[in-house]
Amino acid sequence: MTTAREELEQLAEECEVCALEHDESIDNHLITCPSCSDHVDKAHEIAHMIEHMKQISRDDEEMRKEVLVHDVEDFLAMSDEERKDAMSDMFDNIADLNEAERTVIVKTRTDIMTSLPKEERDRMIASAREIYSSYDVNRRISEEQAILAATEDYNPLKRTMVRRMYKRMMR
């Protein structure tokens, strides 16, 4: 599982190797090389997704819930594989936010998750579990820290229940 930042690094590395094989300027190469031109487009998409998540983190709670509930409704309408891929993209974009932005998004996502009926929540948990299983230790620690911060203001019982739910997801 790669974050958007890691994906940008990979695209840059591939284009750098390609550009070094040609005599033209890097600026020209990024325009004329079909592969690198595609990479430029992909990099713009990644940057747009990250900026979108940053914007959501700055929205008020109601607007954030509205946007994320729409995402959850879309996720629930998808096949298991599509849901996993879409959620994975969303989680990757969140990973590239600063701690405060990430905490706000994770809190809203968690609030929505806890408001879902059991069947829908279980489907979302199953997809999240698959995504978390591919994380390395550092990524898991980062996600756990965001969850701890996001649930800090929950009542003690709900906070404990939600943290246990996430702990089970990350096994």
Beta strands, then each sheet from edge to edge (+ up, - down):
end
